[in-house]
Structure formats: structure tokens, C-alpha cells
Amino acid sequence: MTVKTARSSHVAIAVAPVNLGFMKLGAALETACADAGLTQTAHVRLLGTEARWAAVEIAVAIGEQNVSAARQIISEVMDPACDIALIPARNRRKKLLVSDMDSTIIEQECLDELAAYAGLKDEIAAITARAMAGELDFEGALTERVGKLKGLPLNALEQCYAERISLMPGAKTLTATMAAHRAHCLLVSGGFTYFTARVAQAAGFHAHQGNTLIDDGSALTGDVGRPILGREAKLDFLDDAAFANGLNRHDALAMGDGANDLAMIEAAGLGLAVHAKPVVAAAADAAINHTDLTAALYFQGYTDSEIVWKD
């Protein structure tokens, strides 16, 4: 169970709750790869046996098969509790992490939670859901939602962060491990710098970018600083961070859940959909739906002994 996979064209990875058992998980992945028409080129390699997750990978060669179609077959064959990936074997360990914040690094949508202090959570959340699904223009939806919060006292932001915002399980472990292996970690959000600054520090990111809520010193004015950070700006920040660190898009892992994350997810060497809307999941290289953000490390080939456990 220790054969390396570096010479294979692709690697199939499965991550599941540890009670599923890594032996059973490995056997199931072998069957799924065969059903997908993939040629197994090495034995199952064990990645994770810690208290929470079992993780295995198999080196495979892909002939005429479509990678997306093969991935879909593997996903359908595997246990529903698994998260799976089928990705190129080369350049797996990324040197740049660019992640969305809301519903990706944290478990909430900050603007929805902030709206609760104005008694508008349900109304705002309905607009957020449509915007993240790609049904609404992001900039227009953002300015509409923020406009509804005009007059909200500034102390509501502090209260919201303290009472309602929590990190996604595995977030600190993901950043700590990638940083320990000399990756640069950037949090980039269509949300707001009040929250990105605090979440970035709590989760262990090196830098953050977000939109700015305008206030008059005591309350929100209902406006947002310009230019608004949206889909294309996120990709620009990925490119800027790559250039600054002597990297390129292939060296990046981009993660997100909403339509405004699509450009960076599609451009990155590894694009991950995290509890994502269907339009994002369809465009991503892999998805995390059932485990936690530690799966993003297993997908890159990290083993339990290499992971810096923080969660």
C-alpha cells in the first residue's frame, strides 16, 4: 500500500469517514476505476488513517476516456459518503492557495448573518442564494443587499463575527500544512474586509482581499467601496499572487462555492468546489461535499504524517 504514483498520468483519490475503513475504501476505488475504464498502474496507496478520515489513492492511466466522464462514473460507484478526485499526477502539490471565504473557509455567508441584526436575514439570504447560483449579476445583487443594511450600527459587525461566524472544519489544517510546505495562502472574497481580515488571521492565511463596507463613523451607509471585487477580480488576484511568488496558474489551488468563484476555479491547476452550487461543481476538477477541507490535502497527495493538524 505504499507504491508511489508519480509516473502515472492521473491519480484517483477517495476520502471518507474513517469508520468506512481504508481497506474497504481502497478496494471500492479499484472497482470504481475499473468500471470507469481506467488502467490501474500501481497498487493502492494509503494516505489517511487518522481518527476522522480514511484516504487512499490509485495511479491510473487514461486512454481515450473523458476525464470528467470517468470522474462521474467513479463518483456514482463509490460510497455516497466519499469525496473523490481524478486529477493529473504531475504538479499535484500546489504552491498557491486562493480560496473564497463565505461557505468555503467559513460555514456561513457573512452578509446573510449580518442581515439578521437588521431583521432581514431571510430576504437577504434569498438574494445571496440566487447570486451564488449564477442567476443574478453579482455586483447588482451585492449593492442591493448592502443597500438594505443602511443605518445598521457598526457594532453589529463585531457582534456578528463573534456570535455567528465559524471556520469550516479542516480550514486551519489546510492552510497550516500548505504554508509549512512553502505555499502562499490568499483569502479572496466578494464579502467584506471587516470579516476577511479576521477570518484570514484565524484560519492562517498570509493575505486577504475583499470588498469594503462604507460607514459614516457610527453606522453603515448602505454603499460598497468601488471597484467591487467579483468574479474577474478574483482571477486577477490569483494571477497577481502567482506572479509575485514566481508561480503560474498551474501551481494554484482555487476553492469556492459560488458563481463568482468560477473564473479562478476554472483557471487554477486544481479547482475545488466546496459544498458548491451545481454550476460550480460542474466546472471544478473535484468537489468536497461529504468530508472536510482536509480532503484538499489528500487530493494533493499529502499523507497523515505530512499534515500539520490544527483542527
Rosetta blueprint (number, residue, H / E / L):
1 M L
2 T L
3 V L
4 K L
5 T L
6 A L
7 R L
8 S L
9 S L
10 H E
11 V E
12 A E
13 I E
14 A E
15 V E
16 A E
17 P E
18 V H
19 N H
20 L H
21 G L
22 F H
23 M H
24 K H
25 L H
26 G H
27 A H
28 A H
29 L H
30 E H
31 T H
32 A H
33 C H
34 A H
35 D H
36 A L
37 G L
38 L L
39 T E
40 Q E
41 T L
42 A L
43 H L
44 V L
45 R E
46 L E
47 L E
48 G E
49 T L
50 E L
51 A L
52 R L
53 W E
54 A E
55 A E
56 V E
57 E E
58 I E
59 A E
60 V E
61 A E
62 I L
63 G L
64 E L
65 Q L
66 N L
67 V H
68 S H
69 A H
70 A H
71 R H
72 Q H
73 I H
74 I H
75 S H
76 E H
77 V H
78 M L
79 D L
80 P L
81 A L
82 C L
83 D E
84 I E
85 A E
86 L E
87 I E
88 P E
89 A L
90 R L
91 N L
92 R L
93 R L
94 K L
95 K L
96 L E
97 L E
98 V E
99 S E
100 D L
101 M L
102 D L
103 S L
104 T L
105 I L
106 I E
107 E L
108 Q L
109 E L
110 C H
111 L H
112 D H
113 E H
114 L H
115 A H
116 A H
117 Y H
118 A H
119 G L
120 L L
121 K H
122 D H
123 E H
124 I H
125 A H
126 A H
127 I H
128 T H
129 A H
130 R H
131 A H
132 M H
133 A L
134 G L
135 E L
136 L L
137 D L
138 F H
139 E H
140 G H
141 A H
142 L H
143 T H
144 E H
145 R H
146 V H
147 G H
148 K L
149 L L
150 K L
151 G L
152 L L
153 P E
154 L L
155 N H
156 A H
157 L H
158 E H
159 Q H
160 C H
161 Y H
162 A H
163 E H
164 R H
165 I L
166 S L
167 L E
168 M L
169 P L
170 G L
171 A H
172 K H
173 T H
174 L H
175 T H
176 A H
177 T H
178 M H
179 A H
180 A H
181 H L
182 R L
183 A L
184 H E
185 C E
186 L E
187 L E
188 V E
189 S E
190 G E
191 G E
192 F E
193 T H
194 Y H
195 F H
196 T H
197 A H
198 R H
199 V H
200 A H
201 Q H
202 A H
203 A H
204 G L
205 F L
206 H L
207 A E
208 H E
209 Q E
210 G E
211 N E
212 T L
213 L E
214 I E
215 D E
216 D L
217 G L
218 S L
219 A E
220 L E
221 T E
222 G E
223 D E
224 V E
225 G L
226 R L
227 P L
228 I L
229 L L
230 G L
231 R H
232 E H
233 A H
234 K H
235 L H
236 D H
237 F H
238 L H
239 D H
240 D H
241 A H
242 A H
243 F H
244 A H
245 N L
246 G L
247 L L
248 N L
249 R H
250 H H
251 D H
252 A E
253 L E
254 A E
255 M E
256 G E
257 D L
258 G L
259 A H
260 N H
261 D H
262 L H
263 A H
264 M H
265 I H
266 E H
267 A H
268 A L
269 G L
270 L E
271 G E
272 L E
273 A E
274 V E
275 H L
276 A L
277 K L
278 P H
279 V H
280 V H
281 A H
282 A H
283 A H
284 A L
285 D L
286 A E
287 A E
288 I E
289 N L
290 H L
291 T L
292 D L
293 L L
294 T L
295 A H
296 A H
297 L H
298 Y H
299 F H
300 Q L
301 G L
302 Y L
303 T L
304 D L
305 S L
306 E L
307 I L
308 V L
309 W L
310 K L
311 D L
